[in-house]
Amino acid sequence: MQLQQLAYFVAVAEVRHFTQAAEILRVAQPSLSKQIRALEGELNVSLFSRARGNITLTPAGEALLPLAKRILADVDTARLEVQELAGLKRGRVRLGATPSLCAGLLADVLRRFHDTYPGIQLIVEEGGSRDLVRELTRGSLDLALVILPLHGDPPLDTVPILREYLVVASPAGPDQNVPERAAKAAKLPRRSFLRIEDLRNRPLVMFRPGYDLREATISACRAAGFEPRFAVEGGEMDAVLRFVEVGLGVAVVPSMVLAGRPGLRGTPLVLPDEEARRGRHGPGLLRTVALAHRKDVELTHAARAFQETLQTFLAEAGLAGNLPAGVENLVSD
């Protein structure tokens, strides 16, 4: 089995078309087809079903695809690691992060890292925590900022780095462009805090599946004895915040994402009294963010440098009181 054969297989599997895959790879289509046949012969299985011109993966192909992607990603990482031995003048860091972090403090961390290591390429993938865990496990990322606890016991090492409190985002005030009926639906009691129970019968703007915030909100509502009602669902962070601004409903979000959004207000969300008494960090609903990487792959020099930059930044910002509102540093100085 050759790496070239795996690369050809992945290309065809992604576009489901031999000619298009050959064009992407800049090789002749007959040569690509020959390598695919050689791979199938070596494995003694058919990887593609070619019925009536439609290309689909066979069960064997479905099983091979994530493994092939991971092998190719590991080879690419090994190549870059060797290049980095020249003193971090070249290299790459593939980082995954949740939207709240991308919109918040991550930009300052990236700027510091880029100023220190200008030759290192930074690739940032924004997504929900569960999506990022999946991509990290597949080898598509070097590091990811994810939400604890992880689901399904993936083979990852995690280091908690910060804690962020969750708030209920709602329109900040009357808006002439928001219909009166929608504004009333999104209006919440004006108190210094809210309980999960206050969300009963309130229309919620909900994130798409893959966001840890979605599961956390739904679980908290069910634990309080009711099923949440969605006004709209399926959005990314920016869309969810905009939907709240126009009065479609309210949303549970990290407090840091409301910075610079005067059209929204955030009200702290507290746990039921019994849960608050058991908690160690006060009554607020919160989540812990960790830096994760695969257990079976040694971090590259560039990835280790980014990890150190991130932890140093958080420790310094925590001591100086410069972290966003609702964020607590968990990194020791």
Residue pairs with C-beta under 8 A, 6 or more apart in sequence:
1 39
1 42
1 43
2 35
2 39
3 71
3 72
3 75
4 35
5 35
5 36
5 38
5 39
6 39
6 68
6 71
6 72
7 25
7 72
8 21
8 25
8 27
8 32
8 35
8 36
8 39
9 36
9 39
9 47
9 61
9 64
9 65
9 68
10 65
10 68
10 69
10 72
11 21
11 24
11 25
11 32
12 18
12 21
12 32
12 36
12 48
12 55
13 48
13 57
13 61
13 65
14 21
15 21
15 24
16 54
16 55
16 56
17 55
18 29
18 32
18 33
18 36
18 55
19 29
21 32
22 28
22 29
22 31
22 32
25 32
36 47
36 48
39 47
40 46
40 47
43 60
43 64
45 58
45 60
46 58
46 60
46 61
47 57
47 58
47 60
47 61
47 64
48 55
48 56
48 57
48 58
48 61
49 55
49 56
49 57
49 58
57 65
66 138
69 138
69 139
69 140
70 138
70 139
73 138
73 139
73 140
74 139
74 297
77 139
77 142
77 297
77 300
80 90
80 91
80 92
80 300
80 302
81 91
81 300
81 301
83 90
83 91
84 90
84 91
84 300
84 301
84 302
85 301
88 117
88 119
88 120
88 301
88 302
88 305
89 119
90 119
90 120
91 117
91 119
91 120
91 121
91 300
91 301
91 302
92 120
92 121
92 122
92 123
92 142
92 300
92 302
93 113
93 120
93 121
93 122
93 123
93 142
93 143
93 300
93 302
93 303
93 306
94 123
94 125
94 140
94 141
94 142
94 143
95 122
95 123
95 124
95 125
95 141
95 142
95 143
95 144
95 145
95 306
96 124
96 125
96 126
96 127
96 132
96 135
96 136
96 141
96 143
96 144
96 145
96 146
97 106
97 124
97 125
97 126
97 132
97 144
97 145
98 126
98 127
98 128
98 129
98 132
98 145
98 146
98 147
98 212
98 289
99 126
99 127
99 236
99 237
99 238
99 257
100 164
100 237
100 253
100 254
100 256
100 257
101 145
101 289
102 124
102 126
103 237
103 238
103 256
103 257
104 254
104 256
104 257
104 259
104 324
104 327
105 256
105 313
105 314
105 317
105 323
105 324
105 327
106 124
106 145
108 313
109 309
109 310
109 313
110 122
110 124
112 309
112 313
113 120
113 122
113 305
113 306
113 309
113 310
114 120
114 122
116 305
116 309
117 302
117 305
120 302
120 305
120 306
125 132
125 135
125 140
125 141
127 135
127 210
128 207
128 208
128 209
128 210
128 211
128 212
128 213
128 214
129 146
129 147
129 211
129 212
130 151
130 210
130 211
130 212
130 215
131 210
132 141
132 144
132 145
132 146
133 144
133 146
133 150
133 151
133 154
133 156
133 292
135 141
135 144
136 143
136 144
136 146
136 154
136 156
136 292
136 293
136 294
137 154
137 155
137 156
137 294
139 294
139 297
142 293
142 299
142 300
142 302
142 303
143 291
143 292
143 293
143 299
143 303
143 306
143 307
144 291
144 292
144 293
145 161
145 289
145 290
145 291
145 292
146 158
146 289
146 290
146 292
147 212
147 287
147 288
147 289
147 290
148 158
148 160
148 287
148 288
148 289
148 290
150 156
150 158
150 292
155 294
155 295
155 296
156 292
156 293
156 294
156 295
157 292
157 293
157 294
157 295
158 290
158 291
158 292
159 290
159 291
159 292
160 288
160 289
160 290
160 330
161 289
161 290
161 291
161 310
161 311
161 314
161 329
161 330
161 331
162 288
162 289
162 314
162 323
162 327
162 328
162 329
162 330
162 331
163 281
163 286
163 287
163 288
163 289
163 327
163 328
163 330
164 254
164 255
164 256
164 286
164 287
164 289
164 326
164 327
164 328
165 254
165 255
165 268
165 284
165 285
165 286
165 326
165 327
166 213
166 216
166 252
166 253
166 254
166 255
166 269
166 284
166 285
166 286
166 287
167 252
167 253
167 254
167 255
167 258
167 266
167 267
167 268
167 269
167 326
168 188
168 194
168 198
168 199
168 250
168 251
168 252
168 266
168 267
168 269
169 241
169 244
169 250
169 251
169 252
169 253
169 258
169 264
169 265
169 266
170 186
170 187
170 188
170 244
170 250
170 264
170 265
170 267
171 178
171 183
171 186
171 187
171 244
171 245
171 246
171 247
171 263
171 264
171 265
172 262
172 263
172 264
172 265
174 183
175 183
175 245
175 246
175 247
175 263
177 246
178 246
178 247
179 247
182 246
182 247
182 248
183 247
185 202
185 203
185 231
185 247
185 249
186 202
186 203
186 244
186 247
186 248
186 249
186 250
188 194
188 198
188 202
188 250
188 267
189 198
191 267
192 267
192 268
193 267
193 268
193 269
193 270
194 267
194 268
194 269
194 270
195 224
195 269
195 270
195 271
195 272
196 220
196 221
196 223
196 224
196 269
196 271
196 272
196 285
197 224
197 226
199 221
199 228
199 250
199 252
200 221
200 224
200 226
201 226
201 229
202 229
202 249
202 250
203 229
203 230
203 231
203 248
203 249
203 250
204 217
204 228
204 229
204 230
204 231
204 249
204 250
204 251
204 252
205 230
205 231
205 232
205 233
205 235
205 240
205 243
205 244
205 248
205 249
205 250
205 251
206 214
206 217
206 228
206 230
206 232
206 233
206 234
206 235
206 240
206 251
207 213
207 214
207 233
207 234
207 235
207 236
207 237
207 240
207 251
208 214
208 233
208 234
208 235
208 236
212 287
213 252
213 253
213 254
216 252
216 285
216 287
217 228
217 252
218 228
220 252
220 285
221 227
221 228
222 228
224 272
230 249
231 243
231 248
231 249
232 243
232 248
232 249
235 243
237 253
237 257
240 251
240 253
241 251
241 253
241 257
241 258
241 261
241 264
243 249
243 251
244 250
244 251
244 264
245 261
245 263
245 264
252 269
252 285
253 266
254 287
254 326
255 266
255 268
255 324
255 325
255 326
255 327
256 324
256 325
256 326
256 327
258 264
258 265
258 266
259 324
259 325
266 326
268 284
269 284
269 285
270 276
270 283
270 284
270 285
271 279
271 283
271 284
271 285
276 282
276 283
288 330
291 307
291 310
291 311
293 299
293 303
299 307
311 331
314 323
314 329
314 330
314 331
315 329
315 331
315 332
315 333
316 322
316 333
317 323
317 329
318 328
318 329
318 331
318 333
319 333
323 329
